[in-house]
Amino acid sequence: MAANGNNNWKPEKLEDICAQITDGKHGDCQDEADSGFYFLSCKDVANGKLNYDGARQITEADFLDTHRRTKFAPTDVLITNSGTIGRMAIAPDNELTRRTTFQKSVAILKPIASRVEPSFLYYALQGDIRRLIEFASGTAQKNLLLRDLRSFEVGVPSLPVQRQIAGILSAYDDLIENNTRRIQILERMAQTLYREWFVHFRFPGHAQVKLVASPLGKIPQGWQATRIGDVVETLGGGTPSTKKPAYWDNGTINWYSPSDLTAAGALFIAESSRKINELGLRESSAKLFPANCVMMTSRATIGVIAINTTPATTNQGFVTCIPNAKLCAYHIVEWIKQSMDLIIGVASGATFKEISRGEFRDLPIALPPENIERDYASTVYPMYQAIRVLLAKNANLRRTRDLLLPRLLSGELDLTIN
């Protein structure tokens, strides 16, 4: 099994440079809300981090029983090994790590510090992740078996060179993380402003405006209780036949599927993974809409939101809102977030939940006068533009890091320390 790295790097099996390679519990645990003991699965591992939002919490007894198997600790390297294979993270040194264990869909590697720098191992496996995924077996669902993981080889240079490589790559990840924190702060600011103006009705000049009865409860005088479908145009989507390559060949028109939004994990999105051409657009129910519209996934995972920065189309799994002077894109984004319980509540379906465009259009909204909407749009615009700039910076940082990664791991960039 060929390993990455140059000819001077010793190929090492993972089982020889890790004190332990195991996976999570082969069974279930008893849930206990707010216990503070977490039972994560492959869905909670992404982009080098562990995501605790909505993660399962279990009883302390079940945690201790499972922890005896995983012994999860800071600097452990995680790889999802079932379902979605190859998503990775490295354990931070914090209290959450000491209260976390895993389901069997996550493998835990414990690097031997005297043999391999944990962060180097993380990047080495990331750089060779496609080859690792190829070793997954299974028909209905792929699985990366522990025995294959243990025998997988990586090229390992000296520890000083490992630390240099990890230091270069982690510098990019640190910048990305800093930008991500700034984005989260800006998003919280925008959400707080929305709630002040449109939930608590504390907009500029509100003290001079009476609250009056409406079908939505008390709203400011001069506001309108209406339906979202009466305020903005909403579009569905469509899929050109995948059996006709003529609809897809040399495609230049963005055609989003829900997986594009979940993979991007960002409010602004510039490019889809697949594109259709003019023929595919004409001969399908896909509809082209301008930049800066609000796309919301409407089935399976309901309520993932993104704003397209270029003209686009979507498949059937979306409701897309076209902003106008009455309701700007940023208002629609925050209104959807605020209305998510209601959106999910009206969704229907036995196999998976879906909200139809008609059901979405019937959702209620308190519409402000256009002058208030105009003031709101101008107030939040700088926040969202800053978010967009930071997202673009992160995209550039990731591209540069991903270009450096194979060159560093192949030895093309000489970091030998004499």
FENMODA-V29242 format. One record per backbone hydrogen bond with DSSP energy under -1.0 kcal/mol. NH is the residue of the N-H (numbers start at 1). CO is the residue of the C=O. E is the energy in kcal/mol with one decimal. If there is no record, write none. Layout:
# FENMODA-V29242
nh:co:e
NH:CO:E
NH:CO:E
This chain:
# FENMODA-V29242
nh:co:e
9:6:-1.9
10:156:-1.4
12:154:-2.7
14:152:-2.3
15:150:-2.3
16:13:-1.5
19:110:-3.1
22:108:-2.1
24:106:-1.3
25:102:-2.6
27:25:-1.3
32:57:-2.7
35:32:-1.5
38:99:-2.9
39:56:-2.1
40:101:-2.5
44:41:-1.8
45:42:-1.5
46:49:-2.3
48:88:-1.5
49:46:-2.1
51:44:-2.9
55:52:-1.8
58:37:-2.6
59:30:-1.9
63:59:-2.3
64:60:-2.8
65:61:-2.0
66:62:-2.4
67:63:-3.1
68:64:-1.2
69:66:-1.5
70:66:-1.9
71:67:-2.6
75:91:-2.4
76:73:-1.8
77:109:-2.6
78:89:-3.1
79:107:-2.0
80:87:-2.4
81:105:-2.0
83:142:-1.5
86:80:-2.6
89:78:-1.4
90:48:-1.0
91:76:-2.9
94:92:-1.4
99:96:-1.7
100:97:-1.3
101:38:-2.3
103:40:-2.8
104:25:-1.3
106:103:-1.5
107:79:-3.3
108:22:-3.0
109:77:-3.0
110:20:-2.4
112:17:-2.9
115:112:-2.3
116:112:-2.6
121:117:-2.5
122:118:-2.3
123:119:-2.1
124:120:-3.1
125:121:-2.4
126:122:-2.0
127:123:-2.6
129:126:-1.3
132:128:-1.8
133:129:-2.6
134:130:-1.8
135:132:-1.2
136:133:-2.0
137:143:-3.1
143:137:-3.1
144:81:-3.2
149:145:-2.2
150:146:-2.7
151:147:-1.3
154:12:-2.2
156:10:-2.2
162:158:-2.6
163:159:-2.6
164:160:-1.8
165:161:-2.6
166:162:-2.8
167:163:-2.4
168:164:-2.3
169:165:-2.3
170:166:-2.8
171:167:-1.4
173:169:-1.7
174:170:-2.7
175:171:-1.8
176:172:-2.4
177:173:-2.4
178:174:-2.4
179:175:-2.4
180:176:-2.4
181:177:-2.2
182:178:-1.9
183:179:-2.4
184:180:-2.3
185:181:-2.0
186:182:-2.4
187:183:-2.6
188:184:-2.1
189:185:-2.3
190:186:-2.5
191:187:-2.4
192:188:-2.6
193:189:-2.3
194:190:-2.2
195:191:-2.4
196:192:-2.3
197:193:-2.3
198:194:-3.4
199:195:-1.6
200:195:-3.0
202:196:-4.0
206:203:-2.3
208:205:-1.4
209:206:-2.0
212:219:-3.3
217:214:-2.2
219:212:-2.5
221:210:-3.1
223:220:-2.1
224:367:-2.4
226:365:-2.5
228:363:-2.7
229:361:-2.2
230:227:-1.3
231:228:-1.4
232:228:-2.2
235:320:-2.6
238:314:-2.3
244:241:-1.3
247:244:-2.3
248:245:-1.8
249:245:-3.0
251:248:-1.9
252:276:-1.1
253:276:-2.6
255:274:-1.5
256:313:-2.8
260:257:-1.6
262:258:-2.2
263:259:-2.4
264:260:-1.9
265:261:-2.6
269:307:-2.3
276:253:-2.1
277:247:-2.2
281:277:-2.0
282:278:-2.4
283:279:-2.3
289:312:-2.6
292:308:-4.0
294:321:-2.3
295:306:-3.1
296:319:-2.0
297:304:-2.3
298:317:-2.2
300:353:-2.0
302:300:-1.1
303:297:-2.9
306:295:-1.9
307:267:-3.7
308:293:-1.1
309:269:-2.2
312:289:-2.1
313:254:-2.0
315:256:-2.1
319:296:-2.4
320:235:-2.7
321:294:-2.8
322:233:-2.7
324:327:-2.1
332:328:-2.1
333:329:-2.4
334:330:-2.0
335:331:-2.7
336:332:-2.5
337:333:-2.0
338:334:-2.6
339:335:-1.9
340:337:-1.2
343:339:-2.7
344:340:-2.7
345:341:-1.9
346:342:-1.7
348:354:-2.6
354:348:-1.9
355:298:-2.6
360:356:-2.4
361:357:-2.6
362:358:-1.1
363:360:-1.7
365:226:-2.4
367:224:-3.2
373:369:-2.1
374:370:-2.5
375:371:-2.0
376:372:-2.6
377:373:-2.7
378:374:-2.0
379:375:-1.6
380:376:-2.5
381:377:-1.6
384:380:-2.2
385:381:-2.5
386:382:-2.1
387:383:-2.0
388:384:-2.4
389:385:-2.4
390:386:-2.5
391:387:-2.4
392:388:-2.0
393:389:-2.3
394:390:-2.4
395:391:-2.2
396:392:-2.2
397:393:-2.5
398:394:-2.7
399:395:-2.2
400:396:-2.4
401:397:-2.7
402:398:-2.8
403:399:-1.7
404:400:-2.2
405:401:-2.5
408:404:-2.8
409:405:-2.4
410:406:-1.7
412:407:-1.1
413:407:-1.6
